[in-house]
Amino acid sequence: MRLLFLTHSFNSLTQRLYVECTRWGHEVSIEFDINDRVTEEAVDLFQPDLIVATYLRRPIPASIWQRVTCLVVHPGVVGDRGPAALDWAILRGEAEWGVTLLQAEAEMDAGPIWASARFPLRQARKSSLYRNEVTEAAVDCLREALDRYAAGGFTPVPLAEYPERVDGGWQPPMTQADRAIDWSVDLTGTVLRKVHASDGSPGVLDPSLGDDLFLFDACAAIGQAGFPGDLLACRDGAICRATVDGAVWIGHLRRGLPRDGGLKLPAVALLGERVANLPEIASDPMQAEQGEAIRYEQANGVGYLHFAFHNGAMATDQCVRLRTAVMQARQRDIRVLVLLGGPDFWSNGMHLNRIEADSSTADASWANINAIDDLALEIIGCPNQMTVAALQGNAGAGGVFLALAADRVVVRDGVMLNPHYKSMGNLYGSEYWTYQLPRRVGDEVAERLMANRLPVGCREALELGLVDTVLPARPDAFFGAVTAMAEALAAAPDFAAQLAEKARQRAADEAVCPLADHRADELERMRLNFYGFDPSYHVARYNFVFKVPHSRTPLHLARHRH
C-alpha cells in the first residue's frame, strides 16, 4: 500500500514505523505537519491509500480525514484522550499502559479503534518508555491495522462499543503546577515520577533553584541524605539534592524555553557559583554504582563497559573519561571487552548542546570530534582482547561508526541506526568511517548509506553486513544472549588464533592506508565544516538544539515531492 506518514518531526517512533512498513513491502512517504495547505498538497501528490499520523501536536484537518482514512497513533490505553497521555500515566504510577490506533474524526482522540496493545509500565523516563514500550506496541498495532485494512471487511470499533475494558478518559494538558516538586514534602519516588513524566519535554520548572530553571535527567542517589531541598554534592556535572526520605541526582537543567534560547546542559554548568563549594564525589568507572554514566563490570573473562550518556550525546570530557575507562579495562585480566552504551542510546556522537553553549562553537566542535576519534582509535587498536559493541539502544551519526570500531557488532532487536552525518548541515563526519564502513559493507553500499540520510533497522543492518547479529528485544533476554556470546568467545579454543587473525588483518589494512591518513582526510573535511565559509553545519546545529520548527519536509523523506 501507499502510506503517507503525517508527523511533527522524524522522531524515533516515526523512524521505527517507517523502517517496519518499508520492510513489510509498503511504499512510504513522509510529510511534516507544517499547515493544512501543505498537507493537502502532499495528499494530492502522493495519493495515499492510508495516512498514518505518527506524532502530531494538533488535530488532522477535516479536509484530509474526510477524504482519506487516517490512523492516529495515540500513546494511551483505550479511551484515553488528551495531549499528555504518557505524562499522566507516569505521574500517577500506573501499573499498566498502552497504545491505541484510532481513526481520525472531528473530536480529537475519540475516533473508532483499529487496534490497541497494553504493556507493564516501567518506572522510567517518559522518553525511555516512548522509545521502547510505546514504540513496540505501536509497531504491533500498526501491523494489525494494516492487515485488517488490506483484508477488507473490518469496521473500526467505536469507543462506546469496545468489547474489552476501557480504563482511559479525557486528561487535560499537564501544567507546571501538576509537575511541581515540593521538596519539603515529596518523597524520592514522587520526585522521580514528576521528573520522569516531564523528561524530554517540557521538564519540571523549579523556582527554588533560580528563575526559569527546568529539571531533567533524575535518578535516586543511593546512600545520600540531608535536609529536604538542600544541595548535597556534585558528580560529573550532576547535582545531588536531598528529599524527605533520601536524595536524587539531577543531571541536567535548562534555563528558559528553547525558543527563548534555553539550552539543556549539565546541572553544574548552569548553577555555577551556587554549587562551587559543594563536595565533588569522585567517579571511578571501575568501582561505579548503578546510575553512574560510566560503569564497569567483569565476570568469567569478560569486561562489560556501560556508558549511559544523556540522549547518547558525548561531550569532549565524556569521551576522554570513556577512553580512560577503555584503557583501564584493557589492563584487566579479560579476553573480551563488551561496550554496552546505555539502555536507550548506544551513542549519538558529538554533544551538540555543549558545543552550542561554548564561546567558540568551531573550537568546541573540533575538540569534540578529536576526542571521539581518540576513543575510536583506542577501540580499534585493542590487541589483547576481542571487542564487542552490544547496542541495547539506538545509535546515530558518529555513534554508529564508533560502534563499528569494535571487532563485532550486535544489536537488540528493534534498535535503529542512522549511519550518516549529512542531515547536520552536510557534515562530513569522522570516527574513521572512511575505513570502517567500506570494510563492512563495501564502497557502493557505504556511499548509498551516507547519501540517503535514512534510518536503518536492525534486520536491514544485518543483511548489509553493518552488524553481525540481532539479539532478542526483551532486555533480560538481550543481556543473557550478550553474556553467553561473550563468555563463549572468551572460552573459545581458537581464541589465540582469532587474536592473531585480527592483528594480521589490521596490519594488512594499515599497509593499504594508515589509520592516520583516514583520520587526516576526514578531519580536513571537518575543519571546513567547522571553520569554513559555508555555515550550514552551524545553522543546522542551532536549529536542532533550539528545536526550530521545520519550514518544509526534507526531500529525502518526502518522496512525493521528488
C-alpha positions in Angstrom: 0.0 0.0 0.0 0.9 3.7 -0.3 1.3 5.1 3.2 1.7 8.8 3.9 3.2 9.4 7.3 2.0 12.7 8.8 4.2 13.8 11.7 5.5 16.8 13.6 9.1 15.5 13.1 11.0 12.5 12.1 11.3 11.2 15.7 12.3 7.8 16.9 8.8 6.3 16.7 8.2 7.6 13.2 11.6 6.3 12.1 10.8 2.8 13.5 7.4 2.7 11.9 8.9 3.9 8.6 11.5 1.1 8.7 9.0 -1.6 9.6 6.4 -0.5 7.0 9.1 -0.4 4.3 10.2 -3.9 5.3 6.6 -5.1 5.1 6.6 -4.1 1.5 4.7 -0.8 1.7 5.6 2.4 -0.2 6.1 5.1 2.5 6.5 8.8 2.1 6.6 11.4 4.9 5.2 14.9 5.3 5.8 17.2 8.2 2.7 18.8 9.6 3.5 22.4 8.6 0.0 23.6 7.8 -3.3 22.4 6.3 -2.5 23.6 2.8 0.9 21.9 2.7 -0.7 18.6 4.0 -3.5 18.8 1.4 -0.9 19.3 -1.3 1.0 16.2 -0.1 -2.1 14.1 -0.3 -2.8 15.3 -3.8 0.8 14.5 -4.9 1.1 11.1 -3.3 -2.5 9.8 -3.5 -2.0 7.5 -0.4 -4.2 4.5 0.4 -3.8 5.4 4.1 -2.4 8.2 6.2 -0.6 7.3 9.4 -0.3 10.1 12.0 2.7 9.0 14.0 3.4 12.1 16.1 1.2 15.2 15.9 0.6 18.3 18.1 -2.7 19.3 16.5 -5.8 17.7 15.0 -5.8 16.5 11.4 -7.9 18.9 9.3 -11.3 17.6 8.2 -10.3 18.2 4.6 -7.9 15.4 5.0 -9.6 12.8 7.2 -12.9 13.1 5.3 -11.0 12.2 2.1 -8.5 9.5 3.2 -8.6 7.1 6.1 -6.2 8.5 8.8 -4.9 6.3 11.5 -3.6 8.1 14.6 -1.0 6.6 16.9 -2.1 7.6 20.5 0.3 6.7 23.4 -2.5 5.8 25.8 -4.9 3.0 26.7 -8.3 2.6 25.0 -10.5 5.6 26.0 -7.6 7.8 26.9 -7.8 11.3 25.4 -5.6 14.4 25.6 -2.1 15.6 24.8 -0.3 14.3 27.9 -1.2 10.6 28.0 2.1 9.2 29.0 2.9 12.1 31.3 -0.2 11.4 33.4 0.4 7.6 33.4 3.9 8.1 34.8 2.9 10.7 37.3 0.0 8.6 38.7 2.2 5.5 38.9 0.0 3.4 36.6 1.0 -0.3 36.6 0.0 -0.8 33.0 -0.3 1.4 30.0 -0.8 1.1 26.3 -1.1 2.4 22.7 -4.3 2.8 20.7 -4.6 3.2 17.0 -7.6 5.4 16.2 -9.2 6.6 13.1 -9.2 10.4 12.9 -12.5 12.2 13.2 -13.8 15.6 14.3 -13.2 15.0 18.0 -9.5 14.5 18.8 -8.5 11.0 20.1 -12.2 10.0 20.0 -12.4 8.1 16.7 -13.1 4.4 16.3 -10.4 1.9 17.2 -8.4 -0.1 14.7 -6.0 -1.8 17.2 -4.7 -1.5 20.7 -2.0 -3.0 22.8 -1.0 -2.9 26.5 2.3 -3.2 28.4 3.6 -3.1 32.0 4.7 0.5 32.8 8.3 0.5 34.0 9.4 3.2 36.5 11.4 5.1 33.9 11.7 8.3 32.0 9.0 9.3 29.5 11.5 9.3 26.7 12.7 5.8 27.5 9.1 4.4 27.7 8.3 6.2 24.4 11.4 4.7 22.6 10.8 1.2 23.9 7.4 0.0 25.1 5.3 2.6 23.3 7.2 2.1 20.1 7.0 -1.7 20.2 3.2 -1.5 21.0 2.8 1.0 18.1 4.5 -1.4 15.7 2.2 -4.3 16.7 -0.9 -2.1 16.4 0.0 -0.7 13.0 0.8 -4.2 11.7 -2.6 -5.4 12.9 -4.4 -2.4 11.4 -2.7 -2.6 8.0 -3.5 -6.3 7.8 -7.2 -5.5 8.6 -7.3 -2.7 6.1 -5.8 -4.8 3.4 -8.1 -7.8 4.0 -11.2 -5.6 3.9 -14.4 -6.1 5.8 -13.1 -4.7 9.1 -15.0 -1.9 10.7 -13.2 0.0 13.4 -14.9 -0.2 16.7 -16.4 3.0 18.3 -15.3 3.5 21.9 -18.9 3.1 23.2 -19.0 -0.4 21.6 -15.5 -1.5 22.6 -15.8 -5.1 23.9 -12.8 -5.0 26.3 -12.2 -3.0 29.4 -11.9 0.8 29.0 -9.7 2.4 31.6 -9.0 5.7 29.9 -10.8 9.0 29.8 -10.1 12.7 29.0 -7.0 14.0 30.6 -6.2 17.8 30.3 -2.8 19.1 29.3 -0.4 18.7 32.2 0.7 22.1 33.7 3.8 23.0 35.6 1.6 23.2 38.7 0.9 19.5 38.2 4.6 18.7 37.8 5.8 21.0 40.6 8.1 19.5 43.3 7.6 20.4 46.9 11.0 19.5 48.4 9.7 19.7 51.9 7.0 17.1 51.3 7.7 14.9 48.3 9.3 11.5 48.7 12.1 10.4 46.4 9.7 8.3 44.4 7.4 11.2 43.9 10.2 13.5 42.8 11.4 10.9 40.3 7.9 10.4 38.9 7.5 14.1 38.4 10.8 14.5 36.6 10.4 11.2 34.6 6.9 12.4 33.5 8.5 15.6 32.2 11.6 14.1 30.7 12.5 15.2 27.2 9.8 17.9 27.3 8.9 20.2 29.0 11.0 19.5 32.1 10.0 20.4 35.7 10.1 24.1 36.5 11.8 24.5 39.8 11.9 28.2 41.0 13.7 27.1 44.2 16.9 26.7 42.1 16.5 30.0 40.2 14.3 31.8 37.7 13.2 29.7 34.8 15.2 26.6 35.6 13.8 23.3 34.4 14.9 19.9 35.8 15.7 16.8 33.7 17.6 13.5 34.0 16.9 12.3 37.5 17.8 9.1 39.4 17.9 8.1 43.0 21.1 9.0 44.9 21.9 5.8 46.8 23.4 6.5 50.3 22.8 10.2 50.2 20.6 12.2 52.6 20.2 15.7 54.1 17.7 18.4 54.9 15.0 18.3 52.3 15.8 20.6 49.4 19.4 21.1 50.3 22.1 20.6 47.6 24.5 18.0 48.9 27.2 17.2 46.3 28.2 17.2 42.6 29.3 14.3 40.4 30.3 14.5 36.7 28.1 17.6 36.1 25.1 16.4 38.1 23.9 17.8 41.4 22.6 15.8 44.4 19.5 17.2 46.2 18.0 15.9 49.4 14.4 14.7 49.5 12.3 13.8 52.6 13.5 10.2 52.6 16.8 10.3 50.7 18.1 12.2 47.7 18.1 12.4 43.9 20.7 13.2 41.3 19.6 15.8 38.8 21.8 15.5 35.7 20.6 18.3 33.5 18.9 21.7 33.7 17.6 24.2 31.2 17.1 27.9 31.8 14.0 29.1 29.9 12.4 27.6 26.8 14.3 26.5 23.7 12.5 29.2 21.7 14.0 31.8 24.1 17.5 30.5 23.9 17.2 27.9 26.6 19.8 25.1 26.3 19.6 21.8 28.3 23.1 21.5 29.9 24.7 19.6 32.8 23.3 21.0 36.1 26.6 22.2 37.4 27.2 24.3 34.3 24.0 26.3 34.8 24.2 26.6 38.6 27.8 27.9 38.6 28.8 29.7 41.8 25.9 28.3 43.7 27.4 24.8 43.7 31.1 25.8 43.6 31.7 24.9 47.2 29.8 21.6 47.2 31.9 18.4 47.6 32.7 16.6 44.3 32.1 12.9 44.5 34.8 11.2 42.6 33.6 8.9 39.8 35.6 5.7 39.2 34.1 3.6 36.4 35.9 0.5 37.8 34.0 0.8 41.1 30.9 2.7 40.0 27.4 2.3 41.3 24.2 1.8 39.4 23.2 5.2 37.9 26.7 6.5 37.1 27.2 7.3 33.5 30.3 5.1 33.0 30.3 1.8 34.9 32.5 -1.3 34.5 31.7 -4.9 35.5 33.7 -8.1 35.0 32.9 -11.8 35.1 34.3 -15.0 33.6 37.0 -13.4 31.5 34.6 -10.7 30.1 34.6 -7.0 30.9 31.4 -5.0 30.4 31.6 -1.3 30.0 28.4 0.7 30.3 28.3 4.3 29.2 24.8 5.8 29.5 25.2 9.4 28.4 22.1 11.6 28.4 20.4 11.3 25.0 23.5 9.5 23.7 25.5 12.7 23.3 29.2 12.5 24.1 31.0 15.7 25.1 34.7 16.1 24.9 35.3 15.4 28.6 33.0 12.4 28.5 34.9 11.0 25.6 38.2 11.4 27.5 36.7 9.7 30.6 35.3 6.8 28.5 38.7 6.4 26.7 40.4 6.2 30.1 37.9 3.6 31.2 38.6 1.6 28.0 42.3 1.8 28.7 41.8 0.6 32.3 39.6 -2.2 31.2 42.2 -3.4 28.7 44.7 -3.8 31.6 42.3 -6.1 33.4 42.5 -9.9 33.2 39.9 -10.2 30.4 39.7 -11.7 27.0 36.6 -9.9 25.7 35.5 -6.3 26.3 31.8 -5.6 25.7 30.9 -2.0 25.1 27.2 -1.6 26.1 26.4 2.1 25.8 23.2 2.9 27.6 19.7 1.4 27.7 18.1 4.0 25.4 21.1 5.1 23.3 24.4 3.5 22.5 25.8 6.8 21.2 24.8 9.7 19.0 28.2 11.2 18.6 29.1 14.8 19.4 27.3 16.7 22.2 25.7 19.5 20.1 24.2 21.3 23.1 27.5 21.6 24.9 29.1 22.8 21.6 26.3 25.4 21.1 26.9 26.7 24.7 30.6 27.3 24.1 32.0 30.7 23.3 33.7 29.2 20.2 31.4 26.6 18.6 34.0 25.8 16.0 36.8 25.2 18.5 34.4 23.1 20.7 33.3 21.1 17.7 37.0 20.4 16.8 37.8 19.3 20.3 34.8 17.1 20.5 35.4 15.3 17.2 39.1 14.7 18.0 38.1 13.3 21.4 35.7 10.8 19.8 38.4 9.9 17.2 40.8 9.2 20.1 38.2 6.9 21.7 37.6 5.1 18.4 41.3 4.6 17.9 41.6 3.1 21.4 38.9 0.5 20.5 40.3 -0.3 17.0 43.8 -0.7 18.4 42.9 -3.2 21.2 45.5 -6.0 20.6 44.9 -8.4 23.5 41.1 -8.6 23.7 38.3 -9.1 21.3 35.9 -6.2 21.4 32.1 -6.4 21.1 29.8 -3.4 20.6 26.5 -4.5 22.1 23.8 -2.0 21.1 20.9 -2.1 23.5 19.8 1.3 22.4 19.7 3.4 19.2 22.8 4.9 17.6 23.2 7.8 15.2 25.9 9.6 13.3 29.3 9.2 14.9 27.8 6.8 17.4 27.3 4.2 14.7 30.8 4.5 13.5 32.2 4.4 17.0 30.4 1.0 17.4 32.0 -0.2 14.1 35.4 0.3 15.8 34.7 -3.0 17.7 35.5 -6.4 16.3 31.9 -7.5 16.4 28.7 -5.5 16.5 25.5 -7.0 17.9 22.2 -5.2 18.3 19.0 -5.6 20.3 16.0 -6.3 18.0 14.2 -3.0 17.4 17.3 -0.8 17.6 17.5 1.9 15.0 20.8 3.1 13.3 21.3 6.3 11.5 24.7 5.8 9.8 25.1 9.2 8.2 26.0 12.8 9.1 24.6 14.9 6.2 21.4 15.9 7.9 23.5 18.0 10.3 24.3 20.7 7.7 26.2 18.4 5.3 28.7 17.4 7.9 31.4 15.1 6.5 32.0 13.1 9.7 35.0 11.3 11.1 35.4 8.4 13.7 37.4 6.7 10.9 34.2 6.0 9.0 36.1 6.0 5.7 37.9 3.0 6.9 35.3 1.2 9.0 32.1 1.5 6.8 33.5 0.3 3.4 35.3 -2.7 5.0 32.0 -3.9 6.3 29.5 -3.1 3.6 31.6 -2.2 0.5 32.2 1.1 -1.2 28.8 1.2 -3.1 26.6 0.5 -0.1 28.7 2.8 2.1 28.2 5.7 -0.4 24.4 5.0 -0.5 24.1 4.9 3.3 25.9 8.2 3.7 23.9 9.9 0.9 20.4 8.5 1.8 20.2 10.1 5.2 17.6 7.4 6.2 17.4 5.2 9.3 18.4 1.6 9.0 16.6 -1.1 11.0 18.5 -3.9 12.6 17.3 -6.5 10.1 18.5 -4.4 7.2 21.7 -3.7 9.0 22.3 -7.4 9.4 21.6 -8.0 5.7 24.0 -5.2 4.7 26.8 -6.5 7.0 26.6 -3.4 9.1 26.1 -5.6 12.2 26.9 -9.2 12.9 24.0 -10.4 15.0 20.5 -9.4 16.0 19.7 -10.4 19.6 16.3 -10.6 21.4 14.3 -7.4 22.0 13.5 -8.1 25.6 16.2 -6.5 27.8 16.8 -9.5 30.1 16.9 -11.8 27.1 19.3 -9.4 25.3 21.7 -9.3 28.2 21.5 -13.1 28.6 22.4 -13.5 25.0 25.3 -11.0 25.1 26.7 -12.7 28.2 26.5 -16.1 26.7 28.1 -15.0 23.4 30.9 -13.0 25.1 31.7 -15.9 27.5 31.7 -18.4 24.6 34.1 -16.1 22.7 36.4 -15.8 25.7 36.5 -19.5 26.2 36.8 -20.4 22.5 39.6 -22.9 21.8 40.8 -20.8 18.9 40.8 -17.5 20.8 44.6 -17.0 20.3 44.1 -17.7 16.6 41.3 -15.1 16.4 43.5 -12.5 18.0 46.3 -13.4 15.6 44.0 -13.0 12.6 42.7 -9.7 13.9 46.3 -8.4 14.2 47.1 -9.8 10.7 44.1 -8.0 9.1 44.8 -4.8 10.9 48.4 -4.8 9.7 47.2 -5.5 6.1 44.7 -2.7 6.3 47.4 -0.4 7.7 49.7 -1.2 4.8 47.0 -0.2 2.3 46.1 3.1 4.0 47.2 4.0 7.5 44.5 5.0 10.1 46.3 8.3 10.5 45.7 9.1 6.8 42.0 8.2 7.1 41.7 10.5 10.1 43.6 13.3 8.5 41.4 13.2 5.4 38.2 13.2 7.4 39.3 16.0 9.7 40.4 18.1 6.8 36.8 18.0 5.6 35.5 18.5 9.1 37.7 21.6 9.5 35.9 23.1 6.6 32.6 22.3 8.2 33.6 24.0 11.4 35.8 26.9 10.2 35.0 27.3 6.5 32.8 29.8 4.7 29.7 27.5 4.5 27.8 27.9 7.7 25.4 25.0 7.0 26.6 22.9 10.0 26.4 25.8 12.4 22.9 26.7 11.2 21.7 23.0 11.3 23.1 22.6 14.8 21.4 25.8 16.0 18.1 24.7 14.6 18.5 21.2 16.2 19.4 22.3 19.7 16.8 25.1 19.9 14.1 22.9 18.2 13.4 25.4 15.5 10.2 24.2 13.7 10.7 22.8 10.2 9.6 25.1 7.4 9.3 22.2 5.0 9.8 18.4 4.8 13.3 17.4 3.6 13.1 15.9 0.1 14.8 12.6 1.1 11.8 12.0 3.3 9.0 13.5 1.1 9.4 11.2 -1.8 6.1 12.5 -3.3 7.9 15.9 -3.8 10.8 14.5 -5.9 
